Amino acid sequence: MEEQKISCSKFCQKEPTIKKITEEINQAQGQEKLKMAEKLSQEVEPLLACEDYDPKSLECQSCRLICQTRKKTAKVIIKVLSSLS
């Protein structure tokens, strides 16, 4: 199955940074993982608040779903690691 791409310029501009942060989270431990999760949460926020969001656009819906999932993942990491401190 061919991977579908989101062609939105805002998403395309942020995606490499978000992917890099995600990779760093996967490699990090402890406080470093917590810092990277906070950074991920901040990076997806502008896409979630996008002024150009069109609820009828499949690309916009996909972008929002991806960003919501990433934000929820970051929140879980932050919650778990904060409770261990």
N, C-alpha and C positions, 0 to 999 in steps of 0.2 A: 504494500500500500504506500502510495506516495505521500510524503509529509506536506501538509498544506501550510502555506506561508501567509502571514498577515502583512499586507502591504502598506498599512498606515505608517506615515513617516514618524509620528510620535512614538509608536510602538517600536519601530525599527531602530530608532535612535537609542532608546532605553534598553532594549533587549540584550545587547552584548554585555552591558554592565550588570544587568540583573542575573544573567546566566553565570557571569564570573563570580558574583557574590554568592550565588547558590552553590557553586563548586567549592568556594572557600568555606561555606558553612559545612558542607559535607566532610571537609578535611579537618576542620577546626575542633578544638576541645574547650570545655569550660567557658571562661570569661570571653575568650576570643570568639567562640561560637555565638555567645550572647550578643556581643558587639556587632557581628556580621548579620545576625537576625534583625537587630534594630535597624541596621543600614538597609537591609532588604525591604523592610516595612516602609521606610522613608522613600526608597526608590520607586516603589509601585504606586505610592499615593498620588502623584500627578496624573498617572494614567487612569486611576479610579475616579479622579475628579475632572477628567477631560471635558472641556467645554464643547468639543466637537462630537461628543457621544450621540449616536443615533440608535435608539432602541430597535429600529427596523433593520439595521445593518448587521449581517452575520459576522463581519469582521469586528465590529464594535462589541457585539455580544461575546465573541470568542476572547477578545482582549480583556474584557471586564472579568470573565470567568477565570482566565489564567491569573490575572492580577489578584482577584479575590482569594483564589486558592493559595497563591504565594503569600499574601498578607496573613491568612489564617495559619499557614504553616509557621511563619515567623512568630506570630503571637503564641502559638503552642510552645515553640522553642524558648521564647522569652519567659513564658509562665513557668515552664518546667525548670529551667536553669535558675530563675530568680528564686524559686521555692527551695532550691538546694543550697543557696547562699546563707 
